[in-house]
Amino acid sequence: MVVDTISNEVRQRIAEVLTTVVTEMTSPTAGVEVTYANGDKTTTYKVVLAQEYRGKLIGSQGKNITSLRNIVGAMAGNNGFRAIIELVI
């Protein structure tokens, strides 16, 4: 039970970090929403934001979103689970 509580707190903190980073990369008015769903060993983070800001998040040749996925993946890996970022269209 304690491990589950800690894992949920870590997942929530990662979601908050992801929200902050995406908001700073795009715009405070982009309407960024990050939700997550827990799997067995994988957590899926779903990022929703205004259509006009998706290009900024993805970046040239997908470099921004790839870097963000690497960072979140490292944060999750240090806590014993995988993380996937989905950009909701």
C-alpha positions as CSV (number, residue, x, y, z in Angstrom):
1,M,0.0,0.0,0.0
2,V,2.7,2.5,0.9
3,V,4.6,1.7,-2.4
4,D,1.3,2.4,-4.4
5,T,0.9,5.7,-2.6
6,I,4.4,6.7,-3.3
7,S,4.1,5.7,-6.9
8,N,0.9,7.7,-7.3
9,E,2.6,10.7,-5.8
10,V,5.5,10.4,-8.2
11,R,3.1,10.0,-11.1
12,Q,1.3,13.1,-10.0
13,R,4.5,15.1,-9.6
14,I,5.6,14.0,-13.1
15,A,2.2,15.2,-14.5
16,E,2.7,18.6,-12.8
17,V,6.3,18.9,-14.2
18,L,5.0,18.0,-17.6
19,T,2.2,20.6,-17.4
20,T,4.7,23.3,-16.3
21,V,7.2,22.5,-19.1
22,V,4.5,22.3,-21.8
23,T,3.0,25.6,-20.7
24,E,6.3,27.3,-20.7
25,M,7.2,25.9,-24.1
26,T,3.9,27.0,-25.7
27,S,1.9,29.8,-23.9
28,P,0.0,30.3,-20.7
29,T,-3.2,30.6,-22.8
30,A,-2.7,27.3,-24.6
31,G,-5.1,25.5,-22.2
32,V,-2.6,22.8,-21.3
33,E,-4.2,19.8,-19.6
34,V,-2.2,16.7,-18.6
35,T,-3.9,13.5,-17.5
36,Y,-2.5,10.1,-16.8
37,A,-3.6,6.5,-16.7
38,N,-1.9,3.9,-14.8
39,G,-1.1,0.6,-16.4
40,D,0.6,-2.5,-14.9
41,K,4.1,-1.1,-15.4
42,T,3.5,1.8,-17.7
43,T,1.9,5.2,-17.2
44,T,0.4,7.0,-20.1
45,Y,0.4,10.8,-19.9
46,K,-2.1,12.5,-22.3
47,V,-1.3,16.1,-23.2
48,V,-4.2,18.2,-24.5
49,L,-3.5,21.8,-25.8
50,A,-4.8,24.2,-28.3
51,Q,-4.2,23.2,-31.9
52,E,-2.2,26.3,-32.8
53,Y,0.5,25.4,-30.2
54,R,0.9,21.7,-31.1
55,G,3.7,22.6,-33.6
56,K,5.7,24.4,-30.9
57,L,5.4,21.3,-28.7
58,I,6.4,18.9,-31.4
59,G,9.2,21.0,-32.7
60,S,11.3,20.8,-35.8
61,Q,11.4,17.1,-36.9
62,G,9.9,16.2,-33.5
63,K,12.9,17.2,-31.5
64,N,11.0,18.9,-28.7
65,I,8.5,16.1,-28.0
66,T,11.3,13.5,-28.3
67,S,13.4,15.3,-25.7
68,L,10.4,15.7,-23.5
69,R,9.6,12.0,-23.8
70,N,13.2,11.2,-22.9
71,I,13.1,13.4,-19.8
72,V,9.8,12.0,-18.6
73,G,11.0,8.5,-19.3
74,A,14.1,9.0,-17.2
75,M,12.0,10.4,-14.4
76,A,9.7,7.4,-14.5
77,G,12.5,4.9,-14.9
78,N,14.2,6.2,-11.7
79,N,10.9,5.3,-9.9
80,G,10.5,1.8,-11.5
81,F,7.9,2.3,-14.2
82,R,7.7,3.3,-17.9
83,A,6.1,6.5,-19.1
84,I,4.5,7.3,-22.5
85,I,3.5,10.8,-23.6
86,E,0.6,11.0,-26.0
87,L,-0.4,14.2,-27.7
88,V,-4.2,14.2,-28.0
89,I,-5.4,15.6,-31.3
